[in-house]
């Protein structure tokens, strides 16, 4: 055997060993979920059939008692029937992507929950309640019991992570009942409930990401009058809160704390097909003069649209309707902005000591339905106590060369000293102060230049002037806002 042949054999053996090692590693990766499932007890270990017809309540209760402070696995793709009582879990509850289903065919009664969570996380679980899969009808609830409730008592509840949940057919899909806050919800779908999420008790830092909380009979997110609701560092991002009368809603009653929506970021939250209001509180001031407030909140590029199919008896008068506005409410409108209801007013408050700023980014003017002249952005019922400052900035739909910001283009022809454009005032200003252009040339114009503005009714002429005739066409880009 030559040295060359021997060398080829050795190389081939190494290649074969490498391939076999890679194959084993791949099999190990594929088996990793199965291995993880074997490490955590399964409900089937305690006698649960999860065949979609057998009552697995007793087996589930045994499993819950046995895995306290651990984790409980529900076989993926299986349906467990829990027919006789609620389950309280002091453990994590999970399945793998694709999910497992817990079906509750009977209503345990108003205020009861199907699952009480005292563990650290719940993942890839479908909860089907007695309300069924059919939309219960606007303002009507077919089920009295709730789906998943975090905490039996607010002062001992955990702050769990919830992911990959699909919940339907309950009064409230999920109830937050914890004074510790810090609940994270992601990649979940809640539909065909009365409320999607009901915040009974909360201490802030609520996070909701990339979820569909749509098609509820009343509201996507709701809370009682004495709840902090969405309070202190809340973030809702990339989430749909639509196809319901209300997106975010606070019930009637006296506010013990003054809380409602405070220090929140709502980023690309889609209030699609709203019947009555995107954000509304009907709570009232308490004896200590605390009012439920929309306070220091930033709404970035919401998606909004009215839909009478989801309206209940109250008229869809305002897109946002709250007792009190405090701090700064800033809304950066996108392609589907908040629009007025029957009142012609977008935002309504019964009192206000804050500042409201409404920006339109990339749209040609105020929303359809606004009056042709400068339209009211905000209405306050008690103007004698009003200290609220409102401003709006409405930008053009023409874009700069970079494509990053909307601008209006004005050119001064070769040999001329002026160039002008006439715009509809109400497209750029929703306050009576008129418009305020800020212009800059794309190249050195060769002389001094200045801007004059000539308002004539609902039209405004923007004129650019050169101190000497242009030696070539000179282009300016003007960023047009109002003077609020």
N, C-alpha and C positions, 0 to 999 in steps of 0.2 A: 504494500500500500504506500503510495507516494505521500510526501508531506502535504502536497496541495489537496489531495483527496481527504486526508485526515483533517486538515483545517476546515474543509467544507462540511464534514460530518459534525465536527465540534460546533460550528456556527449554527447548523441546522438544529442540533440538540438544544442549544441555548434559545433559539427562536421558539421551538416547541414548548420549552419550559416557561418562557415568557407568556406565550399565548394561553397556556393552561392556567397560569397564575392570574392573568387578566380575566379569563372566563370565570374562575372561582370568585374573584372580587366582584364581578358583575352579578353573579348569583347571590352573593352576600348582600349587595345593595338592593336587589329585587326582593329578597326575603326580609329586609330590615323592618318594614311595617308589620309583617307577620311576627317577627321576633319581638317587636315592641308590644304587640297585642298580647303575646304570651306572657310578657313580663307583668302586665296589668291584668287583674282579674276581669273576666267577662261576665255579663249577666247570665250567659248560658251556663256558667259554672255553678250557678245557684238555682238552676232548673227552669230558667226562662226559655220558652220555646221560640218566641219572636217569629211566629209563623203567620201573623196577621189575623188570627182568629182566637187563639188560646188566651185566656186572661193571665197575664204575667205579673199582676200586682204583687202577689206574695213573694215571688222570686225576686222582683225588683227591690222590695223592701228589705229582704234578707241581704241582698248584695250591698245596698246602701249602708246597712248597719255594719257590714263586715269590712268595708274599705274606708273607714273614716280617716281623713287626712292623707288619703292616697289618691288613686285614680280608678275609674270604672269604665270599662270598654263595652260598647254596644256593637255587635257585629254589623259591618257595613252591608248595606242593601237589604237589611232585615226590618220587619215591622213588629214592634212589641206593643201589645194591647194592655193598657193600664185602666181598669174599669171601675175600681171600687174606692180608691183613696189617693190622696196626694203622696208624693215622694219627697222626702227631705234628704238632701245630699250634703255631707260634710267632706266631699271629695270632688275631684275634677271628673267631668263626664265627657266622653269623647267617642268619636268614631273616625274613620278615615275618609278622605275626599270621596264624594258620592253619597255619604251620609247614611245614618240609620234613622228610622222613624219611630217615634213614640206616639201612639194614637190613644186619645182620650174620648171614648164614645159617649160618656155621660157627664153632665154638668154637676160639679160638686157644690155649686152654690156661689152666690155673689160674694166677692172678697176673697174667695179661696183661690189657690194657685195649683196648677198641675204639678209643677216642680218647684221646690224651694231650694235655692242654691246657697250653700255656705262654703263652697270650695273655691279654688283659685281660678278655674277656667272651664268653659264649655265650648266644644268645637265639633262641627260637622254633625249636628243633630237637627232633625226635623220634628216639630211638634204640631200635631193635627188635633184641633179641639172639636168640641161638639157643635160649634157653629157651622161646621162644614166648609166646603171649598167654594161655595157660591157667595158672591158679594152680598153682605147682609142688607144692603139698601141704605141710602143716605140717612144718617141720623138714627138708625135702628141697630140694636145689638141683639144677636141671636144667642149669645152665650153670656152667662153671668160670671163665670170664673175666668181667671187670668191664666196665661201660659206659664212663663218662667218668671219667678219672683226672686230677686236678689235680696236675701235676708228675711228671716222671720221677724226680727226686731231690728230697728234702724241702728242701734248703738252697738250691735255685735256682728253686723253684716260684713262680709269681705268686700274687696274691690276687685272683682274678677275680670278676666279677659274673655270676651265673647267673639267667636269667629265662625263663619260658615253656618249660621242658623237659618232655618226656614220655618216660620211660625205663622199659622193661620187658624181661624175659627175660634178665637177667644175674645173675651171682653178687651183686655189689654194683652198684646203679645208678650211684652216684657215689662215688669214693674221694678223700678229702682227704689229700694227701701233701705238706704244706708246713709248714715251721717259721715261716712268716710270718703265718699266721692271716688274719683279716679277710676271710673268704669270705662273700659275701652270696648267698643263694638266695631267689627269690621266684616266686610264681605258677606252681609246677611240680607235676607229678604223677609219682610213682614207684610202680609196682605190679608184682606178679608177679616180683619178684627174691627172692634169699635175704635180703640186707640192702638197705634203701633207700639209706642213706648209711653208708659205713664210714670212720671217722676214723683213718687210719693214723698220721698226724702232724699236729699242730695247735699253734697258739700263742695261741689265744683269739680273742675278739671275733667268734665265729661268729654270723651272723644268718640266721634262717630265717623267712620271712613267707608267710602265706596259701597254703600248699602242702598237697597231699594225698600223704602218704607212708604208704600203707595197703596191706594185702593182701600183705605180704612173707611168705616162708616161715618167717623167724626173727625179725627185728626191723626196726623202722623206722630207727633210728639205732643203730650199734654201733661198738665200738672194741676193740683188743687190750688186754691187761692193762697194757702199758707205755706206753699213749698218754695224753696229757692229756685226750683226748675233748672234752667240752664244758667248756671251762676259761677263766676270766677274761673276764667281760663278755659272755657269750653271751646271746642273746635268741632265743626261739622264740615266735612270736605267730600266733594265728589259724590254726593248722596241725593237721591230723589225723595221729596216729601210732598207728593202730589196725588192727583186723582181722588181728592177728599174735600170736604168743606173747608178744612183748615190745615195749614202746614204745621204751625206751632201755636198751641192754644192753652190758655189758662182759664180754669173754671170760675164760676161766680163764688162770691164769699168775701169776707173781710181779710185783708192781707196782714198776717201777723208779723211778717218780716220785711215786706216791701220788695221781695225778690220777684223776678220774672226772667228776663234775659239780660245778663250782665257780663261785661268783659268777655265777649264772644267773638269768634271769627267764623263766619259762614262763607266758605269758599266754594264757588261753583255748586251751590245747593239749588236744586231744580224744583221750584214750586209749580209744577206743570198741572194744568187742568184743575185749578182751584175754584171751588164754588163760592166761598164767602170771604176769606182773607188768608194771605200768606202767614201773617203773624197777628194774633189777636189775644188780648186779655180782657175779660169782663169782670175781673176781681175789683174790689172797691177798697178805699182807704180805711184804715182801722182807727181806733180811738187815739192812737199815738201819732196820727197823721202820716203814717207810712203808706206809701202808694206803690203798687206794682209798677215797675219801671223797665223801660228799654234803655239800657245804660251802657255807654262806652262800648259800642258794638260796631264791627266792621263787616260789611257784606260785599263780597267781591264777585262780580259777574253772576248774579242769580239768573236762573231761567224761570220765567213767569208767564202764565196765561190763564185767563178766566174760562170757566166751563160751566154753563148753567145746569148741566146734568148732575153736578155734584153740589148744588146749592140747596141749603135748607131754608127755613122760613125767613130768617133775617136777610135783609137786602145786602148784596155784595157792594157795600158803599165805599170801602177803603181797602187798599192792598195791605196796609199796616195800620192797626188800630189798637192803641194802648192807653192806659190811664195817664202815664207820666213818661217824659223823655228827659234823661239826665246825661251829663257828660257829653260825648260826641257820638252821634249816629252818622256813620259815613257809608254811603252806598255807591260803589262803582258799577254802573250799569253796563251790561254787555249787549249781545244781539237780541235777547229777549228780556227787556227791562220790566220793572214794576210799572203797571199802568193804573190809571184811576178807575174806580168803580163808578157807580151811578152819581156820586157827588162831584166828579171831576177833580177830586183831591186824592193824591196818592197816599199821604201819611197823615194820620189823625191822632191827636193827643188831647187829653182833657186838661193837662197842664204841662209846662215845659220850662226847664231852667238850663237846658243844654244847647248844643249846636247841631244842626242837621245839615249835612253836605251831601248833595246828590250829583254824581258825575255821570255823564253819558260819554262812553268811549266808542268811537267808531260808528255811531248812528247819526243819521242826517238831521234829527230833530227830536223834540219831545214826543212822547208816546202818542199813538193815535187815540183820539178821544179827548185830548187836552184842548182847552179853548185856543182859538187862533192867536190871541195875544199872549202876553206873559202870563203863564198859568200858575195858580197857587200850588206850591210844593207841599205846604204844611198847613193844617188847620188846627187851631188851639181853641177849645171851648171857653177858656177863662182868660181872655186877653188882658184883663186887669192885672193878673199875676204873672203874665208871660214875660219871661226873660230869655226866651229862646231866640237864637239867631239862626236863620236858614240861608243857605247859599246853594246855587247850582251852577255847574259848568257843563255846557253842552258843546261837544266838539264835532267837527265836520266828518264826513265819511271819506274824504279824499286823504290819501296817505303820502307820507314823505318818501323819498327814494329808498330809505332804509326799511320801510314797511313797518317801523316800530311805533309810529305815532301818527294820529290823524292831523292833517294840515290842509289849509286852503292855499291854492297856488294863484299868484298874481304876477303878470308879466308887464314890463314897460318896454314897448317896441323900440327898435333902433331909430334914433333921431328924435325920440319923444322924451318928455320930462315927467309924464304921469302915466299911471296905470291904475285901474280900479276894478272892483268887483262889488256887486250888490247882492246882499244876502237877506233872507227873511229873518227878522230879528228874533222871533219866537223860536227859531230853530237853534239859536245859540244862547239865548238868555231866557230863563224862566223867572227872573226877578225884574222889577221895573227899572233897574239902573241901566239896562242896555248892555251892549257887548263891549268886549275889551280885546282887540287883536294885539298879538305880539308877533312881529315880523322880522325876518332876517333874509339877506340876499344869499343866493347860492354861490356867487362869486363877487369879487370887488366891483361895485357899480361905477367906480371912477369919479364919484363926486359925493357930496353930502346927500343924505336922504332922510325923509321923515314921513309920518303917517297922519292922516286926518280921518275922522269918522263923522259921517253926516247922517243922523237918524231922521227918517221921514215916515212917520206912522209905524207900520210893521215892517218897513224896509230900512236897511242901513247900508250906506255906501262906504266902503273902505277904500281910501285913495292913498297911493304911494307916490311920493314926489322926489325928484332928483334936482339938485341945484344946477346941473348942466345936462344937456341932451345926451342920451345914452348913445354910445358908439357901437353898440351891438345890443341885441335883445337881452334884457336883464330880468331874471326871474327871482321872485321872492316867495318864501313859504311863510304863511301866517297861521299861527296857532290861535284859534278864536274861542274865547270863553266869555262868560258874563262877568259883570263887575261885582258879583256878590262876594 
